[in-house]
Every structure is written in structure tokens, then in C-alpha cells.
Amino acid sequence: MPRARQKTVSRPKRVRAKNSLVGKRFPLFVALAIIVIGLLYYFGPRLISLATVAWEDILTLFGLGLIIVAVALGVIIWVICGRHLSASVRRWNWFVGGAILALTAWGVFPLFCPGQDILSRITLGGRIGQSIRENVIGVVGTMNVVGGLRLAGLVLLGIIFIAPRRSWGLVKRVVRNGQRFCLKVLPPHPRVAPLKGLLPQLPLPEATPSGERTGVTGMTAKTMAPPFSVIADRTPERSEGAAWQPRREPILTPGGWKLPPIDILDKPKEVELNRDDINKRARLVEEALTSYGVEAKVVQINVGPTVTQFGVEPGWGRKYRKIIDRGQERLEEVSKTRIRVDRITSLANDLALALAAPSIRIEAPVPGKSIVGIEVPNTTFGSVSLRSVIESAAFQKIRARSDLAIALGKGAGGEAVSADLGKMPHLLIAGATGSGKTVCLDSIICCLLLHNTPDDVRFIMVDPKRVELVVFNGLPHLAAPVVVDSDKAVKALRWLNYEMDNRYHQLAQAGARNIENYNKDRSPGDKLPYLVLIIDELADLMMTAFDEAEHTLCRLAQLARATGIHLIVATQRPSVDVVTGLIKANFPTRVSFAVTSQVDSRTILDSVGAEKLLGRGDMLYMPSEASKPKRLQGCLISDTEIERQVYFWGNQRDVKVNYVDFDEVAESVSLSQRIASASDPLLEEAKRLAQEHKHISTSFLQRRLRVGYPRAARLMETLEQEGLVGTD
């Protein structure tokens, strides 16, 4: 209470003191005002005459540039008094550009002269404006061409300083439109045209009707709002002067054969992509992940012929704590950790529901990238023609090194995928009925026929279905007509095994390590051709002769690579009794089309994923050097294209092709008989048991000798042949 009373008392004291001071000096203020009014009354006319003369001199010197000087002084006062010096330093280009435009305008003022008042004797720019016009713009009298160009250059320079980014964008747009106009109107120069083909895999972008620019396969183009980037499925068109050109006419080889031209295959048809639908799906992916508490962002979109891969970058999982400060609640971030990949992969079914897709596949992570790939089926399925992959740079790069280059298809991003059969060295294909196995085999055969003569590659085809591979019966590349009988298929395997041993003897005599060294510097008639065994259905062969087929295939897969023998085996039933562990171990390169269950997917690929494929050529390609399979859309070749190639090769020569007779093989003893007749270390023990016991069986030998059923059965057959055990 005393402090409050003291405050209320002290305030009136100060007010009264101030009022008393004003009251004491009031007469002095009145006297000064009277003196000033008197002086103005006495000296006013003289001051007005002097100010008029000074104003005329100032206006004659500056002209309308006085307004520019006033604005400049106002800006300087605003910067200094308003404490905007730091912001002015950051925006220094605005002041430089404004000064250039102001001086240019000041130099333009002298070009105009009014008809009256003071400025009629000088100009609107004054003497300073005349000096700027003569020295900077370079106009002494009237405006000329040089002066106009300098004036335009100064204006453009000021605009560039004020808005550098927009000016640079405008310049690029003008240059781009000029290039398009020249490419459309002007004909190409004959010396410049060949340069267009130096980079055939990187064509110029194309303009869409909406003004956006679309990229090419394997490149990222900014066609959507950030942060999306689309990699479109487009096949570049090659100009006439390209570095590599498709063959338009047959090529005559040293052996007298003609290679078919690329025109024997149909031209590819491109599928138009709906970009609005792609953008919508990308946002649905982000919204669906956010709704389940997973922070993620779509940073890349790869558009393929069948599926679209959305590259998702995982976000952060943040933890907050509640803080009450002065009665207000706020959240403070305590820690943040990167979202685990398992949280994204576990939402596969939820994402399929949000996107209304039959099934999606999540690749986590994408090899070589720090993103998670979510593969969503397209609304419109596209096909991949064999010709589009053969004309790609990836295939031609492999074709330059190897004669056994094969085209497989296009990846999820639209990039062409090819492989070298010589490095595989064997291929195992599996998939349900109608998934695309036979079409894949046809495309591989036609790809080899397109670049190899019968002196280079020979085929042995086994088709138990009798309807798939018989269309190739007229080819001179066949070592024998297409085999449709299971017994004859076993004989073909025996002959191939015998041929492998003979080739090893030839390589040893020539001192060559493999078929490439043996064929080097030899004439076409003396070269050893590659032998490719193609089996369309392995399950039928394994059911007919399990032991001999398995052992022969495994022996060929282990040893035949150096002799130029390669195996391509397909089956629609990838179960453990067909694709056994021995076969899987010797076929490192595998292709899986759509299968019915995860068990079949694990059998062929040792991982799940094939059960979610869409069919119609959608496949997972597992090369020997990769740890994870890659999703591809296989090549499609029509029956008409196959018939063209068969007709082309079958009508080149009148000489009848000499087929191999598998029945007259020098080594006619089957593999199972040789194995049974071989000395088994347990044969003596089996004989002792047969002498000690009156009745023995195969299961008895299994229990006593602790061996498997096949070995016990072979021992039992040997005992029966020697008469130690009755046959009844």
C-alpha cells in the first residue's frame, strides 16, 4: 500500500513541473513567431525571386531526371533509416538492374522537347540526360540503328539483372522453339545427318500436345510435378545415317548361306500411356502408406509395358513428447528413425486394395538404388516385340561379343534386357499352362536363327506335346527332326552325351581349351557348330525315364559348356520330382513365368514372387550372377514371323540336310545299364547277405546297408543277374 500511494503522488508532481516550464517560456515563443513573420513579410519577394531562378537552373540541369534522383534518395533513406541494409545486400541485383533502367530512361528523356515552359529551351532530360544520350546510348542527333540497339541492350541487361532465372528460361525456350522450327522446315545437311546416329540410345525428347516433354527408356524426364520422374517405354527411331542400321537385305556368309534381314520381323507397336492415371496412382500410393502410419514419398516412376514401378523412398518415424509452457501445450520431437523396409513390404495386400489392383509385387530394395519398388499392373497391357529388343543397344552390345545373344524382353522400366546363352550356360524355364513358356522358347530360337547359319548353330528339339516345336521341322539347323517320342528323346540324350565326349577328344588333340579357341582361324566347313538342346516339357521325360534323364542332363550341364553344347529346358510342373536338386544346382540361370503357388515359386527360384505374376509373358529372370530375380515382360513373336523364318531358311539350298540317326549311336548301351554294371563297393556285402538269408528284398538291403532305394534296387538287379537271388 505505501508503494502504491507513492506512485500516485509522484506522477502529478512531474506533470505540474512540465506545465510550469511551458508556461514560463510561452512569451518567448510568441516573440519568436512575430519576428519570423516580420522577416518573411519584408524579405519574402526577394526570396521568391531567388528560388525561381534556382529552380530554373535545377530544372535545366536535371530535367525530368529530378524525379529519378528523388526516388533514388528516397530508396537510400528507406534502406538506412528502415534498417534494410542486409536485405539490400542480398538483393543487390535489383538495385543494379534498377539503376541501369533508370539511366536508360533518363537518356531517353532528351529525345522529347515540349513546346513551352522552361524545358522548351533544353529537353525533358536536362543537360545530364543529353550527356547520357550522347555518351552512353551514342545518339548525337536523331535516333539511329546503333543507338536503338544500344538502348535495347541496356533495357535487356537491366531486366536480366532484376530477373535472371526467368530471363534464362525465356532464352532457352526461344532457342528450343528455334531448333524445332529448323528441324521441321530446313533439310538436314549431308555432313551433319550422319552425326544423329552416334548416340542411337539417347534420342531427342518429343513434345506432347500439352507442352510437356517425355523422356526415353532408361532416362529420367521431368514430365510431372516434383518430385516425380517418369521413365517412359519408348523405342528410339533411328535415322538413315545412324551408326548401326537394321539389315534391309540378306547378307551372304562365307559358308554360302544368307542371313535373313531384320524386316522379316514385324515392326513394334507402341502403347500410349495415360499420364494422369499414373500421377493419380502415385498419389494413392503415398496416401495409402500415410494412412497406415508409414511416412514415404514416391520419388521415381518407371513405366513398363505391363507394370509400373513406383520408387518409394522411406521416410522417418518420429517420437514426440508433450510440453506445457505457460499454460500452452506443444509437441517437441525427441528422436527420429528411418522407416523399416519390412513395414512397407507387409502392406502389399493393403496397397493392392487401395489401388484396385489384382496383385502387386514389392521389390525391397531396388538393386543399386536406395528406394523400394512397388510394381503395380497397368490398366492397359502392352506387348514387347522381338524386333524392338533386337534393335536395342543392349542386344547389339552382346551380339558384338557372342554369337549366342538372345533377346529376353523389357524390364519394369521399359529397358531392353538381353543375355548371352554361352555365359548362362544353360537355361531352366518354368511356368503354368498359358503363362508364356512356349512363346519364350520360340523367341529364343528365332533370335538365334536371325544371326546364325547351320554352320554356326545346330538344334536338337524335344517336343512331347507334338504341337509346339514341330513348326521348325523345315529348318536346316536341325540335327534331327523334332523329337516327339519319349523313347527317342532318351536316345537323343545318349547321342548328345556321346557327342560331348567326342568333342573333348577333338579339343584335346587340337590343344584347345574350349570351342571358341578350336574354331578360331578355321574355315566354315571345319568349325564345330554350337549344339542347343531344347526340351519343351521336362515332366514327361522325367516320368518316362527318371534315372537316365536326370543323370544325363546333369552330366551335360556340368561338362558340356566347353564343347559348345547348351541346354534350354522348360516345364509346366516345377515340382521337386521334376526339377530335382541336382538339376537346379546345374542350371544356375532360371526363368519363372506365372505359377500357381509359393511352393512352385520356391522350387524354381528359391524365393517367392512368381505366384503374383500376371501371365501372358510376365516373368522373373534370375541370371547366374544376380542374387535377386528381375521382372521382365517377355518378347512376343507371332506364328507368321516364325513361318517366314522357316520358309527363308528352308528354301535357300537344294542340298538335303543329313540328319543324325539316334538309333545308330556307337555307344548303344544306356546310361542306367552302365551304372548298374559298374562295381559298387557294397556289392560284396550284398552278396554275403544273400548267402546268409534265404529271402531278401530291396527294402531289406536298404535297412541293412543303410542306402537309398535307387542304389538298393541296382544291387538287387545285379544279384538277380548273377543268380544269387530268385526272380520270382
Secondary structure by P-SEA (a helix, b strand, c coil): caaaaaaaaaaaaaaaaaaaaaaaaaaaaaaaaaaaaaaaaaaaaaaaaaaaaaaaaaaaacccaaaaaaaaaaaaaaaaaacaaaaaaaaaaaaaaaaaaaaaaaaaccccccccccccccccccaaaaaaaaccccccccccaaaaaaaaaaaaaaaaaacaaaaaaaaaaaaaaaaaaaaacccccccccccccccccccccccccccbbbbcccccccccccccccccbbbbbbccccccccccbbbbccccbbbbccccbbbbbbbbbcaaaaaaaaaaaaaaaaaacbbbbbcbbbbcccbbbbbbbbbbbbbbbbbbcccbbbbbbcccccccaaaaaaaaaaaaaaacccccccccccccccbbbbbbbbcbbbbbbaaaaaacaaaaaaaacccccccccccccbbbbbbbcccccbbbbbbcccccaaaaaaaaaaaaaaccccccbbbbbbbccccccccccccccccccccccaaaaaaaaaaaaaaaaaaaaaaaaacccccccccccccccccccbbbbbbccaaaaaaacaaaaaaaaaaaaaccccccbbbbbbbcccccccccaaaaaacccccccccccaaaaaaccccccccccccccbbbbbcccccbbbbbbbbbbcaaaaaaaaaaaaacccbbbbbbccccccccccaaaaaaaccccaaaaaaaaaaacccccaaaaaaaacccaaaaaaaaaaaaaacccccc
